[in-house]
Amino acid sequence: MTPTALNRAVQTRHHLVSARVENKAGVLLRVAGLFSRRGYNIISLAVAPTDDERFSRISIVVAVESNLLQQVIDQLDKLVNVVEISELDPGEANTAELLLVTVNAGIDTDAGLRGLAEATGAVVVEKTETQTMLRLVAEPALLDDFEQRLRSYQISELQRTGAVALPKLGGTS
């Protein structure tokens, strides 16, 4: 790897961008389009209404160099339907993600699976003798670990929502 490529690789990291937008058709497409047109990889994207039905919050986790991210944030801020946008520092935000997973093991007959669920706070959503569906809400890194630990149980289906976040109370974000 050349020194320039190594320098770029070191500076590229995952950033969490939070935007409050008007709840109108086409807004999500325009916001995501600003990232995709530049070739930035969106790691996760979550959008849902807020407490005010006129607005939605979009959480985007993107892999991009820090100096280039500010350009995209500035351009997003110029979109008519974007009310507020900011990058959330991981140390100044509360982040969570939802994971639903079905594994090929019965929770009533597999003590290891039962112990893993209890240790992580996973909730049994549905079960049969041979399959168990679990739900876990946690920080993305904890879900990564949980998912890895479930691999030995043969995952038959898995879905994650993507990270959502809000600034910590009293934070500077």
C-alpha positions in Angstrom: 0.0 0.0 0.0 1.4 3.4 -0.9 1.8 6.0 1.8 -1.0 8.1 0.3 -3.4 5.1 0.2 -2.4 4.2 3.8 -3.0 7.7 4.9 -6.5 7.6 3.3 -7.3 4.2 4.9 -6.4 5.5 8.4 -8.6 8.6 8.0 -11.6 6.8 6.7 -14.0 5.7 9.4 -17.6 5.2 10.1 -19.5 8.4 10.8 -23.1 8.8 12.1 -25.1 11.6 10.5 -28.4 12.5 12.0 -30.9 14.6 10.0 -34.3 15.9 10.9 -36.2 16.3 7.6 -39.7 17.2 6.4 -41.9 14.1 6.2 -42.5 14.4 2.4 -42.1 12.1 -0.6 -38.7 12.0 -2.2 -36.7 13.4 0.7 -35.0 10.1 1.6 -34.0 9.6 -2.0 -32.4 13.0 -2.2 -30.5 12.6 1.1 -29.2 9.1 0.2 -28.4 10.3 -3.3 -25.9 12.9 -2.1 -23.9 10.1 -0.5 -24.3 7.5 -3.3 -23.4 10.0 -6.1 -20.0 10.5 -4.5 -19.5 6.8 -4.1 -19.6 6.7 -0.3 -20.7 3.4 1.1 -23.7 3.8 3.4 -23.3 1.2 6.1 -26.8 1.6 7.5 -29.7 3.9 7.0 -32.7 4.2 9.3 -35.6 6.6 8.9 -38.8 7.0 10.9 -41.3 9.7 12.0 -40.5 11.8 15.1 -42.8 13.0 17.8 -44.0 15.6 15.3 -45.7 14.0 12.4 -44.4 16.7 10.0 -40.8 15.5 10.5 -38.8 12.3 10.2 -35.3 11.6 11.5 -32.8 9.9 9.3 -29.7 8.2 10.8 -27.0 7.4 8.3 -23.8 5.5 9.1 -21.4 6.1 6.3 -17.7 5.2 5.6 -16.0 8.3 4.4 -12.9 10.4 5.0 -13.6 13.1 7.7 -12.8 16.0 5.5 -15.1 14.8 2.7 -18.0 14.2 5.1 -18.2 17.9 6.0 -18.7 18.7 2.3 -21.7 16.3 2.1 -23.2 17.7 5.4 -22.9 21.2 4.0 -24.7 20.2 0.8 -27.4 18.3 2.7 -28.0 21.4 4.9 -28.8 23.3 1.7 -31.7 20.9 0.7 -35.0 22.6 1.2 -36.5 19.6 3.1 -33.6 19.2 5.6 -34.5 21.0 8.8 -31.4 20.1 10.9 -28.3 18.0 10.3 -25.3 17.0 12.4 -22.6 14.4 12.8 -23.0 12.6 16.1 -19.8 11.8 18.0 -20.0 8.3 19.4 -19.0 9.5 22.8 -21.7 12.1 22.8 -24.6 10.0 21.5 -26.8 7.2 22.6 -26.9 4.7 19.8 -29.1 1.6 19.4 -30.0 -1.0 16.8 -32.6 -3.8 16.6 -31.7 -7.3 15.6 -34.2 -10.1 14.9 -32.8 -13.5 14.3 -34.1 -17.1 13.8 -31.7 -19.9 14.7 -32.1 -23.6 14.2 -32.2 -24.5 17.9 -34.9 -24.9 20.5 -34.4 -22.5 23.4 -36.2 -24.9 25.7 -33.8 -27.8 24.8 -30.5 -25.9 24.3 -29.0 -24.6 27.5 -26.2 -22.8 25.6 -28.7 -20.7 23.6 -30.8 -20.1 26.6 -27.7 -18.8 28.5 -26.7 -16.6 25.7 -30.1 -15.0 25.4 -30.2 -14.4 29.2 -26.7 -13.0 29.3 -27.3 -10.5 26.5 -30.8 -9.5 27.4 -32.2 -11.0 24.1 -36.0 -11.6 24.2 -37.6 -14.8 22.8 -40.1 -13.6 20.2 -41.3 -17.0 19.0 -40.2 -20.6 19.5 -40.8 -24.2 18.3 -39.0 -27.4 19.3 -36.4 -26.8 16.6 -36.2 -23.1 16.0 -36.1 -19.9 18.1 -36.6 -16.3 17.1 -34.8 -13.7 19.3 -34.9 -9.9 19.5 -32.1 -7.8 20.8 -31.9 -4.0 21.0 -28.4 -2.8 21.8 -25.4 -0.8 20.6 -24.3 -2.0 17.1 -21.0 -3.4 18.4 -22.9 -5.6 20.9 -25.1 -6.8 18.2 -22.1 -7.7 16.1 -20.8 -9.8 19.0 -24.2 -11.4 19.6 -24.6 -12.3 15.9 -21.1 -13.8 15.8 -21.9 -15.9 18.9 -25.1 -17.2 17.3 -23.3 -18.5 14.2 -22.8 -21.9 15.9 -26.6 -22.3 16.0 -27.0 -22.0 12.2 -28.8 -18.8 11.6 -31.8 -19.3 9.2 -32.9 -15.7 9.0 -31.5 -12.4 10.3 -32.5 -8.7 10.0 -31.0 -5.6 11.5 -32.5 -2.1 11.4 -29.4 0.0 11.3 -28.2 2.4 13.9 -30.4 5.1 15.3 -29.0 7.8 17.7 -29.8 10.9 19.6 -27.4 13.2 21.4 -26.8 12.4 25.0 -28.7 14.6 27.4 -26.7 17.7 28.2 -24.3 16.8 25.3 -22.7 19.3 23.0 -24.1 17.8 19.8 
